[in-house]
Amino acid sequence: MISTTQPIKTRRSTRGFTLTEVMISATISSFIMLGILQTFMMIGRTGYNASNYCVMEAQSRRAMETFSQEIRMAQSIVWSSDTSITLTIPTAASTYDVQYAYDASTSGSTAQSFYRMDLSGVRILVKNVTSLAFQRYKLVTGAVSNIASNDLETKQIQLTLQTTMKGMTTAAATNAVLSARYILRNKDVSS
């Protein structure tokens, strides 16, 4: 005799995932996605900060190059403050004055910038400057202090500046620059 009955399937072989298994897998997947998202955001922030450092460094380098060329050619200097100086630059026919200054205000066209101003107008050299100071020195070496006290004895200038850039979701990137002491080659000195 041939049996036509099929074997009885057990309930266990036809069932799907339990609610507990689905909840556990969803939780694990959420943690993995959160980790991937945080890694992606951290890489983006790091890239943004690296870009800020590159911009600040490039601006500072160009500003130092412009400043150093003119300070070396200057035949006289007028010290307005530790954040503003005026140089007299000789040319083949005559001379021209150029002012280098820092504007600490928070509004205006030169706000929080290191700029150069001459008869042709204002040129911003570095933006987002948080501090800037000029220091003047005598040419005398071996003295206790070679800090110059007036325009006549000034023969060297040093510039210190700090820039800061920040984004909405990133930490502030700060760049500090300390220049070399630039010698005013064309300037006569009285000490």
C-alpha positions as CSV (number, residue, x, y, z in Angstrom):
1,M,0.0,0.0,0.0
2,I,1.2,3.4,-1.0
3,S,0.7,6.2,1.4
4,T,-0.4,9.5,-0.1
5,T,0.0,11.6,2.9
6,Q,2.7,14.1,3.0
7,P,4.9,14.5,6.0
8,I,3.7,17.1,8.4
9,K,5.9,20.2,8.3
10,T,6.8,21.5,11.7
11,R,5.9,24.9,12.7
12,R,9.5,25.9,13.3
13,S,10.6,25.5,9.7
14,T,8.1,28.0,8.3
15,R,8.3,30.8,10.7
16,G,10.3,34.2,10.1
17,F,12.3,36.3,12.5
18,T,10.9,37.1,15.9
19,L,10.3,40.7,17.0
20,T,13.2,40.4,19.4
21,E,15.6,39.4,16.6
22,V,14.4,42.3,14.4
23,M,14.8,44.8,17.2
24,I,18.4,43.6,18.1
25,S,19.5,43.7,14.4
26,A,17.9,47.2,14.0
27,T,19.8,48.4,17.1
28,I,23.1,47.0,15.9
29,S,22.6,48.4,12.4
30,S,21.8,51.8,13.9
31,F,25.1,51.8,15.9
32,I,27.0,50.9,12.8
33,M,25.4,53.7,10.8
34,L,26.0,56.2,13.6
35,G,29.7,55.2,13.6
36,I,29.9,55.6,9.9
37,L,28.2,59.0,10.0
38,Q,30.4,60.3,12.8
39,T,33.5,59.2,10.9
40,F,32.3,60.9,7.8
41,M,31.6,64.1,9.7
42,M,35.0,64.0,11.4
43,I,36.8,63.6,8.1
44,G,34.8,66.6,6.7
45,R,35.6,68.8,9.7
46,T,39.3,67.8,9.5
47,G,39.3,68.7,5.8
48,Y,37.7,72.0,6.5
49,N,40.2,72.9,9.2
50,A,43.1,71.8,6.9
51,S,41.7,74.1,4.2
52,N,41.4,77.0,6.7
53,Y,45.1,76.5,7.7
54,C,46.1,76.5,4.1
55,V,44.2,79.7,3.4
56,M,45.6,81.4,6.5
57,E,49.2,80.3,5.7
58,A,49.0,81.4,2.1
59,Q,47.6,84.9,3.1
60,S,50.3,85.3,5.7
61,R,53.1,84.3,3.4
62,R,51.9,86.7,0.7
63,A,51.6,89.5,3.2
64,M,55.0,88.9,4.6
65,E,56.5,88.9,1.1
66,T,54.9,92.2,0.2
67,F,55.7,93.8,3.6
68,S,59.4,92.6,3.5
69,Q,60.0,94.0,0.0
70,E,58.8,97.4,1.0
71,I,60.3,97.5,4.4
72,R,63.7,96.8,3.0
73,M,63.4,99.6,0.5
74,A,62.1,102.2,2.9
75,Q,64.2,105.2,3.6
76,S,62.2,106.4,6.5
77,I,59.5,105.2,8.9
78,V,56.8,106.9,10.9
79,W,55.6,104.9,13.9
80,S,51.9,105.7,14.5
81,S,51.4,102.9,17.0
82,D,52.3,99.3,17.5
83,T,49.7,98.4,15.0
84,S,50.3,101.0,12.3
85,I,53.5,102.3,10.6
86,T,54.1,104.5,7.5
87,L,57.0,103.9,5.2
88,T,58.5,106.3,2.7
89,I,59.7,104.3,-0.3
90,P,62.1,105.9,-2.9
91,T,61.5,105.5,-6.6
92,A,63.6,106.6,-9.6
93,A,61.8,110.0,-9.7
94,S,60.6,110.7,-6.2
95,T,59.1,108.9,-3.2
96,Y,55.8,107.5,-2.1
97,D,54.3,106.7,1.3
98,V,52.7,103.4,2.2
99,Q,50.9,102.6,5.4
100,Y,50.7,99.1,6.9
101,A,48.1,98.8,9.7
102,Y,45.8,96.5,11.6
103,D,42.1,97.3,12.0
104,A,40.8,95.6,15.2
105,S,37.2,96.9,14.7
106,T,34.4,94.4,13.8
107,S,32.8,96.5,11.1
108,G,34.0,98.3,8.0
109,S,35.9,97.4,4.9
110,T,39.2,96.7,6.7
111,A,37.6,95.1,9.9
112,Q,39.9,92.5,11.5
113,S,42.5,92.7,8.8
114,F,46.1,93.6,8.2
115,Y,46.1,96.0,5.3
116,R,48.4,98.1,3.1
117,M,47.3,101.6,2.1
118,D,48.9,104.0,-0.5
119,L,47.6,106.5,-3.0
120,S,46.1,103.8,-5.1
121,G,43.8,102.6,-2.3
122,V,43.6,100.0,0.4
123,R,44.7,96.4,-0.2
124,I,43.8,93.8,2.5
125,L,46.7,91.5,3.0
126,V,45.4,89.1,5.7
127,K,41.8,88.7,6.9
128,N,40.5,87.3,10.2
129,V,43.4,88.8,12.2
130,T,42.9,88.6,15.9
131,S,46.1,90.3,17.0
132,L,49.0,92.2,15.3
133,A,52.0,94.1,16.6
134,F,55.0,95.8,15.1
135,Q,58.2,95.9,17.1
136,R,61.1,98.2,16.3
137,Y,64.7,97.6,17.0
138,K,68.1,99.4,16.8
139,L,70.9,98.1,14.8
140,V,73.2,98.0,17.8
141,T,74.1,94.4,18.9
142,G,75.5,93.3,22.2
143,A,73.5,96.0,24.1
144,V,71.3,95.1,27.0
145,S,68.2,96.2,25.0
146,N,68.2,97.0,21.3
147,I,64.5,98.1,21.3
148,A,64.3,101.4,19.5
149,S,62.4,104.2,21.3
150,N,61.9,106.6,18.3
151,D,61.7,106.7,14.5
152,L,65.3,108.0,14.1
153,E,67.0,105.1,15.8
154,T,64.7,102.4,14.2
155,K,66.6,100.2,11.8
156,Q,64.8,96.9,12.1
157,I,61.1,96.0,12.2
158,Q,59.5,92.7,13.3
159,L,55.9,91.8,12.8
160,T,53.8,89.4,14.9
161,L,50.3,88.4,13.9
162,Q,47.7,85.8,14.7
163,T,44.7,84.8,12.5
164,T,41.7,82.7,13.4
165,M,39.1,81.0,11.1
166,K,36.1,79.1,12.3
167,G,33.1,77.4,10.9
168,M,29.7,76.7,12.2
169,T,30.4,73.1,13.3
170,T,34.2,73.1,13.5
171,A,36.7,74.3,16.1
172,A,38.6,77.5,15.4
173,A,41.8,77.1,13.4
174,T,44.5,79.5,14.6
175,N,47.7,80.5,12.8
176,A,50.5,82.5,14.5
177,V,53.2,84.3,12.5
178,L,56.4,85.8,13.8
179,S,58.4,87.4,11.0
180,A,62.1,87.8,10.8
181,R,63.6,91.2,11.8
182,Y,63.6,93.2,8.5
183,I,66.3,95.7,8.1
184,L,65.5,99.1,6.6
185,R,68.4,99.1,4.2
186,N,68.0,102.6,2.8
187,K,67.4,104.3,6.1
188,D,70.0,106.4,7.9
189,V,70.2,105.8,11.6
190,S,70.7,108.3,14.5
191,S,71.1,106.7,17.9
